[in-house]
Amino acid sequence: MSATAHPRQLMAADIQARKGAEKIVCLTAYTTPMARMMDAHADVVLVGDSVGMVLHGLPSTLGVTLEMMILHGQAVARGLSHAMMVIDMPFGSYEEGPEQAFRNAARLMRETGAGAVKLEGGTHMAETIAFLTKRGIPVMGHVGLTPQSVNTFGGYKVQGRGAAGTRLARDAQAVAEAGAFAVVLEKVPASLADRISAEIAVPTIGIGASAGCDGQVLVVDDMLGLFTDFRPKFVKRYAELGSQAEAAIAAYAAEVRAGSFPAPEHTFADEIKT
């Protein structure tokens, strides 16, 4: 099947069935135009709470609200017809317990049309994941570096080195057994990511993990090089749009100040020539 001939939008069961088969392509999106550009190429489009840092200038994801996620989820949904949309549950919207998580997950899915929610946490979140999945809400798990816990971790550090790897592997197994259809592994050693990918029955989606994961996810603004001063080790830049945009803005500003823009071809005559 060609990249543009898709009979329907992908669902959680389709992604779960990719385990050990075709690699899963995942990118973040926060706007309709970006979602449209990636729809034919991605399998999963994640409306990440990274939107708080990427688009709203927040220092972390902790300030992101349900209302922000709904607004951006609605925008992304307008741009998708093939890729499955997964939406992050923001900090404070699910940690209190399964009932709180269900209310907020149901709202996110109802108001955005998302195909699933994503939440962070390992063994301690297994009960909540099971509660949601048993009530018709597909869940993508997320273990390793979980950005909503950055204050506990003491920064954006690699997780699971040494003896901590066994605990992280247990977290991934608990999330999978609780009913998650896929698990994001963020910023973990490659050997640990390979081990987890071999051990759990659902797909792993790596970010700063290993090529041995069942799929990969990146923040689209990072891989497009839209930030000229942010270069994490695990991001490959496929373009340098940030520097190109700055150069274009500088050229525009120079032409406006010089009076060379707008030129005659950019303005309108008093009468239409016949």
N, C-alpha and C positions, 0 to 999 in steps of 0.2 A: 504493500500500500504506500502511496506517495505521501510526502510530508504534509500535503494540503488536503488529502482526501480522508477525512475522518467522519465515520458515521454518527458518532455521538461523543459527548464529553466523557473523559476518563473518570472512573470512580475508585474508591478505596480498594475494592476487590481486584480491580485491574492492576493497581500498583502492587498489591500484595503478591499477586501471581507472578510478578517479575523476579521473585527471589531466585537467585542463581542463574538468571536468564539474561534478557536484554537489559543493559544498564539504564538506570532511571535518571533523567535529566531534570533538575530542579533549579529554579532561580527565584529570587524575590522580585516582587513588583508592588508598587504603591499607587500607580496611576493607570488610567485607561490607555493612553498611547503606548506606554511601555508594555503593558499586558498584551496589546495587539501585536507588537513586534515579536514577542516570544511565543505566542500561542501555538504556532505551527511547529515549533522546534522543541518546546519543553513538554514534559509529561506532568509535572507538578509546578504550579506557580504558588509560591508562599507569600501571603501578605504578612510579613514579619513585623514584630514589634520593634525591629530595628528602624522602622519608619520614624520613631521618635528621635533617633540620632541622625539618620540620613537626611530627612526632610524638615524636621522641626528644630534641629539644633540642640537637642537635649544632651546632657552629659552621659546618660545611660538610658536603658529601656525602662527604668523604674517609674518614670513619670507618664508613661503611655496609658491612656484610658480606654475603656470599652467604646466610648463614643468615637475616639480617634480610629480605632480598629474598624468599626462599622463604616465610617466615612470612606476610608481607603479601601475596605473590602468591597463596598458597593461600586467604587470606581474601577477596581480591577475586574470585577465580574462582568462589567460592560464590554471588556476587551477580550473575553475568552469564549471560545466555542469548542475547543479540543482539550486543552490542558485542564487538569483537576485543580481547583482552587482550595488551598488549605489556609486557614487563618489562625494566627497566634492568639492564645488567651493571654491578656496582659497581666502583669504582676498585681496580685491582690484580688483577682477575679475567680480563683479556683482553690487557693491553698487552704481556705477555712474548712472545707469538707466537700464530700460528694454532692450534697444537695445544692450548695452554692455554685459548684462547678457546673452542675446540670442546668441551673437557671441561666447562667451566663453563656454557656456553650449553646444552649437552645436559642438564646437571643441572637448570638453572633450568626448562627446558621440561618435562622429565620429572616434576619434583616439584610444579610449579604448574599445568600444563596451559596455559601461555601459548601464544599463537599466533605469537609472534615475540619476539626480543630487540632491545634498542636499545643501541648503543654509540657513544661519542663519538670524533671524530677525522676528519681529512680524508684527504689523499693517503697519508699514512703508514699508514693503517688499511685501505687498499684491498685489500691482499693477504689480510688477515684476513677481511674481509667476503666476498671471493670464496671463500675456503676454507670458510666457514660455509655460504654459500648453495648451494655445490655439493654439500654434504653434508646438505641438507634442512632447514637452519635459516634461516627468514626473518629478515632484518635490517633494522631501521630505523636510518638514519644520523642523525648529529647534528653540525652544524658551526656556526661562529660562536662565540658565547660558550659554551664547553663547561665547565660548572661544576667538573668533576674536574680541570681545568687552571688553576683560579683562582689558584694560587700562581705559576704561570708568567706569567699575564696581569697580575698585580699588582692583582687585584680584579675585581669584576663590571662590566667596562667594555664599551661598545659596540665591536664588532669589525667590521673591513672598511671603515673609512673611508679615503678617498684611494686611494693605490696598493695598499694592503692588500686592497682589494676584488677585484682581479684574482686574487690568491692564494686568497682565500676562494672565489671562483667556481670555480677549478680544483679546490679541495677537494670542493665539492659535486658537480662533474662526475665526479671520480674515484670518489666513493662510489656515485653512481648507476650508473656503468659497471661497477663491481665487483659489482653485483647487489642493492643495497639497494632495497627496494620503495617507500620513501619517505624523505625527508630533513627533519629538523627544522632550521630556521634560527632561531637564538636571538640576539636583541639585535644585529641588523645594520641598517644604514640601509635605509629603505623602497625606495629606488631600486635598491639592490643585490639585495634580496630579489625585486623584480619581475624584474630581469635574470636571476637564477638560475632563477626559476620558469619563465621563457620558454625558457631554454636547456637545462634537463635534462629527461629523458624520464619521470621519475617524480614523484609529487606532492611538493610542499613543504608542510611544516607549520610555520607561523610562531608565534613567541612573542617579542613585541617586534620584529616584522619589518614585514610589510605585509599589508593586506587583499587584495593581489593574490596571496598564497600560495594554494595549493590547499586549505588547511585551517588551523585554528588550534588551539593547545593552551594551557591555563592550569592552574596549580595550583589545585585546587578550593577549598582553604582561603583562597586569596587572593581569588578572585572572589566568594566568599561573605562576605568581610569578617570572617573569624574572628579575624584578627590586627588589633588596633586601632592598632598602632604601625608597621605595615609597609605602605607604599603605593608600590610601584614604578610608574614612569611608564606601563609597558606593560600594566598590569592595570586593567581596568574592574571596579569592584565592582558586582555585581548585587544585593547585599544587605549589611546591616551586622549580621550575626549575632553578631559578637564583642561589640559594645556591648549588644545585647539579652541575650546570655547573662550578661554581667557584672551587668546590672540585675536579672535573674531570680535570680542567686545572692545578690546583696545583699538582695533582698526575702525570700528564704528565710531567710537568716541573721538578719535583723531579726525575723521571726516566731518563729523558734526561741528567740531570746534573750528575746522578749517573752512566750513561753509560749502564743502564739496558734496555733501549729502543733505537733502535729496538732490539728485541731478535731474535734468529736465525729463528724463524717461521715467522718473518716479513721481511726477506731478501730473496734474490734469489741466487741459486747455479749457478756455472759456466756451468754445464751441466745438462740436463734433464735426470733423472734416468729412466731406462726402466725396 
